[in-house]
Amino acid sequence: MNSINNFINLTKKSKFLLSCKETDFIVKLTCFICSVVALCGFLVAFVAIGCSKKNRVDSQPTVTPIVVFGVDGLEWNVMLPMLRAGRLPNFAKLMERGYYGKLATFVPTFSPVIWTTIASGKRHSKHGIHNFARRLPDDKITLFNNLDRKTKAVWNILSDYDKSVVTIGWWMTHPVEPINGIMVAQTNTRAQLDTRFGKHIWKGTLRKGVPNQVYPPERQNEMISILEAVERGADDLAKEIFGEFQFPLSLLGERLWGNCQWAFRADATYLKIAHKLAQSQPMPDLTLIYLGGPDVVGHRFWRYMVPQLYRHRPTSEQIANFGTIVKDYYAYIDSALGDIITDVGPDATIFVISDHGMKAVNQNATFDPDLPPSDINSGDHQDAPPGVIFAAGPNIRKLTSTEKTPTSLMRSDLIEVCGVLDITPAILAMLRIPIGLDMDGEVPTKIFTDQFQITHQPAPVDTHDTAEFFSKRLKSSAHPGKAERLEQLRSLGYIGND
């Protein structure tokens, strides 16, 4: 700019034979050039600033799709020996590239309570699901369902922020509700048979002819067709997972085995639905999948896996039939996890969580094979043993607190990562959605990489709950399958006969 001014002054003072008009023209031309140069400089600076901002945004890690693989009742004391034996290869791969440890829980460890806590970040005093069932003023017992939840779940919050969600088989989702995605409810499937005589119990999957099990409703027939395919192949699937029994089953054995069939069918149905959705549509921002089988086989067959812990030990024939059922089902879950990881691809963030662990109970009971006791369970979790958590993905820190590999870990090597209250805050933080100040959980920042800057979040909001949300919820308390589910809960020892 100084050079241009000097040129103007020189022109004005020069002894060149120029007319005033010519001199004015040169001055004006020079000023125009000056303006153009200044404008170009401004544009260059503006573009540079814009590129700098863009580079800063692009330098942030990309928020990837999140998959939460919820598995009821997974226990580290079962998983660790299987990891050391190489029987859980997909879990081992997650551990090698991510974070893992114990997931703290609380009492009561009833599935609808804890899984609603996981999906809301709130204790049951806030979310309103206190048990499997409740007593009405007329002294009748009714089941809790989706309509009893008193706060938004994570799928409602994400829908508010235009994030897409798929939830499959999650507790307390029937009747389904509108979300920005797909919801497949956990619903009773059959009329309950009398479990006192060793008949089957059924729960936790779709039921033919029952409305409000799938959102959007036009996809319900599609999901029912998957259920029907699973039912046709149920016997073959059981043989694939467990093999065949070596000895005839006693009355107790028939009851134990029969009372697990609903869980195997439910899990297989949910997994096939998850696979079909993953193959047929873009990955949603969040996928929630629930499987209940490990909890069920843990309740039924713990005694046969660790017979030395019980005063009344099973016979050698019973151990031959049932001794590996718990571990066989864990191996099946590992295989299912591998399929899901393949479906969603390497860029997704994977969480595997359980609501609690499992341990031996009724250790002094007599398990008469021909006259089964009223309580046939040998595994339980009512004193809240911690669950498991695995996390892996582009923004998840690799755990370096131990130098041991998954195949050499002992229980004493495990750390407490976070608690069941912290899962929804973690999901919201990863998707850059404000945390609710009324949530009881917090973001487990230690599991994320420094580059992800998980603490750089939008300002929290007081609550995500709104009057509009509650006004839109259905007022009906109808819930098909109440009688079936109540008998089922009695058989599992969760409620009494009164």
Backbone hydrogen bonds, N-H to C=O, Kabsch-Sander energy under -0.5 kcal/mol:
donor,donor_aa,acceptor,acceptor_aa,energy
5,N,1,M,-2.1
6,N,2,N,-2.6
7,F,3,S,-2.1
8,I,4,I,-2.2
9,N,5,N,-2.6
10,L,6,N,-2.9
11,T,7,F,-2.3
12,K,8,I,-2.3
13,K,9,N,-2.0
14,S,10,L,-1.0
18,L,16,F,-2.0
23,T,19,S,-2.8
24,D,20,C,-3.0
25,F,21,K,-2.3
26,I,22,E,-2.4
27,V,23,T,-2.4
28,K,24,D,-2.9
29,L,25,F,-2.8
30,T,26,I,-2.7
31,C,27,V,-2.5
32,F,28,K,-2.3
33,I,29,L,-2.5
34,C,30,T,-2.4
35,S,31,C,-2.5
36,V,32,F,-2.5
37,V,33,I,-2.7
38,A,34,C,-2.5
39,L,35,S,-2.8
40,C,36,V,-2.7
41,G,37,V,-2.3
42,F,38,A,-2.4
43,L,39,L,-2.8
44,V,40,C,-2.7
45,A,41,G,-2.5
46,F,42,F,-2.9
47,V,43,L,-2.9
48,A,44,V,-2.5
49,I,45,A,-2.6
50,G,46,F,-2.9
51,C,47,V,-3.2
52,S,48,A,-2.5
53,K,49,I,-2.7
54,K,50,G,-2.8
55,N,51,C,-3.1
56,R,52,S,-2.0
57,V,53,K,-2.3
58,D,54,K,-3.2
59,S,55,N,-1.7
60,Q,57,V,-1.5
64,T,62,T,-0.6
66,I,285,D,-2.4
67,V,349,T,-2.9
68,V,287,T,-3.3
69,F,67,V,-0.6
69,F,351,F,-3.6
70,G,68,V,-0.9
70,G,289,I,-3.2
71,V,69,F,-0.6
71,V,353,I,-2.9
72,D,70,G,-0.5
72,D,291,L,-2.8
74,L,71,V,-1.0
78,V,75,E,-1.2
79,M,75,E,-2.1
80,L,76,W,-3.0
82,M,78,V,-1.2
83,L,79,M,-2.9
84,R,80,L,-2.4
85,A,81,P,-1.5
86,G,83,L,-1.2
87,R,82,M,-2.8
88,L,82,M,-0.6
92,A,88,L,-2.2
93,K,89,P,-1.9
94,L,90,N,-1.8
95,M,91,F,-2.3
96,E,92,A,-2.0
97,R,93,K,-1.1
97,R,94,L,-0.6
98,G,94,L,-0.6
98,G,95,M,-0.6
99,Y,391,A,-2.7
101,G,389,I,-1.8
102,K,415,I,-3.2
103,L,387,G,-2.0
104,A,102,K,-0.6
104,A,418,C,-2.6
110,F,108,P,-0.6
113,V,110,F,-0.7
114,I,110,F,-2.4
115,W,111,S,-2.7
116,T,112,P,-1.1
117,T,113,V,-1.8
118,I,114,I,-2.8
119,A,115,W,-1.5
120,S,116,T,-0.5
120,S,117,T,-1.1
121,G,117,T,-3.0
126,K,123,R,-1.9
127,H,123,R,-2.4
128,G,124,H,-2.0
130,H,128,G,-0.9
134,R,142,T,-3.0
136,L,140,K,-3.9
139,D,136,L,-2.3
142,T,134,R,-2.9
144,F,132,F,-2.2
146,N,174,H,-2.0
148,D,145,N,-1.8
149,R,146,N,-1.4
150,K,127,H,-2.7
154,V,119,A,-2.7
156,N,153,A,-0.9
157,I,153,A,-2.0
158,L,154,V,-2.6
159,S,155,W,-1.4
160,D,156,N,-1.8
161,Y,157,I,-1.1
161,Y,158,L,-0.6
162,D,159,S,-1.6
163,K,158,L,-2.8
165,V,180,N,-1.9
166,V,286,L,-2.2
167,T,182,I,-2.4
168,I,288,L,-3.0
169,G,184,V,-2.9
173,T,170,W,-0.6
176,V,212,N,-2.3
181,G,179,I,-2.0
182,I,165,V,-1.8
183,M,215,Y,-2.5
184,V,167,T,-3.0
185,A,183,M,-0.5
185,A,213,Q,-3.0
186,Q,170,W,-0.7
187,T,185,A,-0.7
187,T,205,T,-0.9
193,L,200,H,-0.7
195,T,193,L,-0.8
197,F,194,D,-1.5
198,G,195,T,-1.7
199,K,194,D,-0.9
201,I,258,G,-0.7
205,T,187,T,-2.5
210,V,207,R,-1.5
215,Y,183,M,-2.5
219,R,216,P,-2.2
220,Q,217,P,-1.9
223,M,219,R,-1.8
224,I,220,Q,-2.5
225,S,221,N,-2.0
226,I,222,E,-1.0
227,L,223,M,-1.9
228,E,224,I,-2.4
229,A,225,S,-1.8
230,V,226,I,-2.2
231,E,227,L,-2.4
232,R,228,E,-1.9
233,G,229,A,-1.3
234,A,231,E,-1.0
237,L,233,G,-2.2
238,A,234,A,-2.3
239,K,235,D,-2.0
240,E,236,D,-2.1
241,I,237,L,-2.2
242,F,238,A,-2.9
243,G,239,K,-1.8
252,L,369,P,-2.6
254,E,250,S,-2.8
255,R,251,L,-1.9
256,L,252,L,-2.7
257,W,253,G,-2.7
258,G,254,E,-2.9
259,N,255,R,-2.0
260,C,257,W,-1.6
261,Q,258,G,-1.0
262,W,201,I,-0.9
263,A,260,C,-0.7
264,F,260,C,-1.7
265,R,261,Q,-2.3
266,A,262,W,-2.3
267,D,263,A,-2.6
268,A,264,F,-2.1
269,T,265,R,-2.3
270,Y,266,A,-2.6
271,L,267,D,-2.4
272,K,268,A,-2.1
273,I,269,T,-2.2
274,A,270,Y,-2.6
275,H,271,L,-2.4
276,K,272,K,-2.4
277,L,273,I,-2.6
278,A,274,A,-2.3
279,Q,275,H,-1.8
280,S,276,K,-1.3
281,Q,277,L,-1.1
286,L,164,S,-1.6
287,T,66,I,-2.3
288,L,166,V,-3.0
289,I,68,V,-2.5
290,Y,168,I,-2.0
291,L,70,G,-2.4
295,D,72,D,-0.7
295,D,292,G,-0.7
296,V,292,G,-1.5
297,V,293,G,-2.6
298,G,294,P,-1.7
299,H,295,D,-2.3
300,R,296,V,-1.9
301,F,297,V,-3.1
302,W,298,G,-1.0
304,Y,301,F,-0.7
305,M,301,F,-1.1
305,M,302,W,-0.7
306,V,302,W,-2.0
309,L,306,V,-1.9
310,Y,307,P,-1.7
311,R,363,Q,-3.2
312,H,365,A,-0.5
313,R,311,R,-1.1
319,I,315,T,-2.3
320,A,316,S,-2.1
321,N,317,E,-1.9
322,F,318,Q,-2.9
323,G,319,I,-2.7
325,I,322,F,-1.3
328,D,324,T,-3.1
329,Y,325,I,-2.2
330,Y,326,V,-1.8
331,A,327,K,-2.2
332,Y,328,D,-1.7
333,I,329,Y,-2.3
334,D,330,Y,-2.3
335,S,331,A,-2.1
336,A,332,Y,-2.4
337,L,333,I,-2.5
338,G,334,D,-2.1
339,D,335,S,-1.9
340,I,336,A,-2.2
341,I,337,L,-2.5
342,T,338,G,-2.1
343,D,339,D,-2.4
344,V,340,I,-2.5
345,G,341,I,-1.6
348,A,345,G,-1.1
349,T,65,P,-3.2
350,I,348,A,-0.5
350,I,392,A,-3.1
351,F,67,V,-2.9
352,V,390,F,-2.5
353,I,69,F,-1.7
354,S,388,V,-1.7
357,G,385,P,-2.2
359,K,380,D,-2.3
361,V,378,S,-2.1
365,A,362,N,-1.3
367,F,365,A,-0.6
368,D,366,T,-1.0
376,I,374,S,-0.7
378,S,299,H,-2.8
379,G,299,H,-1.3
380,D,359,K,-2.6
384,A,381,H,-2.2
387,G,103,L,-2.8
389,I,101,G,-1.7
390,F,352,V,-2.3
391,A,99,Y,-2.7
392,A,350,I,-2.1
396,I,393,G,-1.5
397,R,447,I,-2.9
399,L,98,G,-2.4
399,L,397,R,-0.5
408,S,405,T,-2.4
409,L,405,T,-0.7
413,D,410,M,-1.8
414,L,411,R,-1.6
417,V,102,K,-2.3
417,V,415,I,-0.7
418,C,102,K,-0.9
420,V,104,A,-2.3
422,D,419,G,-1.9
423,I,420,V,-0.8
426,A,422,D,-1.8
427,I,423,I,-2.3
428,L,424,T,-2.7
429,A,425,P,-2.4
430,M,426,A,-2.3
431,L,427,I,-1.7
432,R,429,A,-1.2
433,I,428,L,-2.9
437,L,461,V,-3.3
438,D,462,D,-1.0
439,M,436,G,-1.9
440,D,121,G,-2.2
441,G,121,G,-1.4
445,T,443,V,-2.0
447,I,444,P,-1.8
448,F,445,T,-1.6
449,T,395,N,-2.1
452,F,449,T,-0.6
453,Q,449,T,-0.5
453,Q,450,D,-1.2
456,H,453,Q,-1.9
457,Q,455,T,-1.7
461,V,435,I,-2.2
470,F,466,T,-1.6
471,S,467,A,-2.2
472,K,468,E,-1.3
473,R,469,F,-0.7
482,K,479,H,-0.9
485,R,481,G,-2.6
486,L,482,K,-2.4
487,E,483,A,-1.9
488,Q,484,E,-1.8
489,L,485,R,-2.4
490,R,486,L,-2.0
491,S,487,E,-2.0
492,L,488,Q,-1.4
493,G,490,R,-1.2
494,Y,489,L,-2.3
495,I,489,L,-0.8
